[in-house]
Amino acid sequence: MQKTTTFYVLLSLAVIGILALPVGIANFIFGYVFGDSPCILCWGQRQSMIYISIAVLFILRYGFKPKYLAMLLVITAFALWESFYHLGSHATQDIGQGFGLAIFSLHTQFWAEVVFWAVVLLLGIIFFFAPSLKTFVNEMGEAKFRKLTVMNIIAFWVFFIVIISNIIQAFVSSGPPPFVGQGDPVRYSWNPKYTIWSMESWSDMRWPVHFLGKRGVNLPVLADSKDAKFDANYADSPLVVNEVLKVDSKRKSTLKLNSPISDLNYQNGKMLVSTQNYGLYITDKNLDSISSYFVLDNYFSSTIEKFVGANFIDGHIRVTGMNKANVDVKENPHANKVANFRYFIKGADKFDELGKYNLKTSRASSYYVLSARSDGTHTYMMTVPNNLYKKLIVISTLDSDKGLAAEYTPTLGEGVSLKAKRSLGELYITAMAYKDGKLYAASKAYNTLILLDPKSGEIVKTYGIPKEVANISAMTFIGDKLLVSSYEDSKDVLYTLEF
């Protein structure tokens, strides 16, 4: 029976450890000494630590049974999710930022995650060296309760002392039901005039809750999507449109591409043509012939979701995905096909991959983009609305270090006006071009072309695009004319527009 005695001693120490250290320190030292009052999520994690202790106390009192082990696993699994949810809302903040008191410069929501993983690890070790089930059964015999040892009794007393103290702190700082604690608590005080009992957090407990939370946004409407129809009448635009472009020419593309065109970019005698399904083609000015191309293995390394922009950056090409992930490539007619096999599905002998990276944004983190254009120093993107978020946000990145430069909602310049009860978030920007210091952005919703001054962040002019350009997917300047690609009847149709 010595093995079972040792087993129960170790479980007693585990209970004492979790109660005296994370729960006890948070309650007695942080709470009573430093005045730290837990937020509603901190209370939830503290309760989970207590529930884990209760499950272990059941084992100490009634003996080892599979159902108590199952109880431990279920409680700990929920606690890990709970702590990850809390930590995740703060983990991406800048250094030194956080919520509540910090230990070794790491805030309490981080240490809750550590505690629950420590529970998994330590209990795993204890149960790994536990005696056989037969030994536990023989020890109990016909008895319904175990005879507690001194260490077991100490574990129970530590539990009762810590629990009673937490009940007192919870009542003083958070109040009885239906009060549920505070999302942003005030300093703990014994003086009732400084205590706030709140029910505001009930409003955040909405049902049903989307499993993906803020990431539960729908995918953007691509050129070949059959799911959404857009009003192509610029007269219905949220912006007042006073000038309309003219169609100079129209023709169907004869290029053999792997999917619809998602961007066009003409510079220095070369035309970059990106396609939705990870293709990048280099063609002549008139898009008659392809000189080289690749199809990217988008799942290798950082995932790039659907190509939406292609730009010349410092002697190489940067292709942007709708998830704001980017890949840098360089033409190389002598590329090592074997070395590049892992990067490209096609074109491994014509291009080298220089690297991938993800752009991290703040305001635009829950949006996709369908366009990207560089002015030689910065690359600009514009968000498209989704089922949860409806703003138009301009994103600016610095080409040299690939970092975020700015995020903003554009303002309206002199002579540009928004119709009553309308918003810029109704626009669906699918194509961008750059000329003479200005960004031209086309929305396939309402066929509206906006002219943005990236220095001031103002929309300085608006144009209407004729309705016959029914599904705008890409555009670029060739001289003073605008070349626009529109995906119609399963074909890329090229329009030349005049101002």
Disulfide bonds with the S-S distance in Angstrom:
none
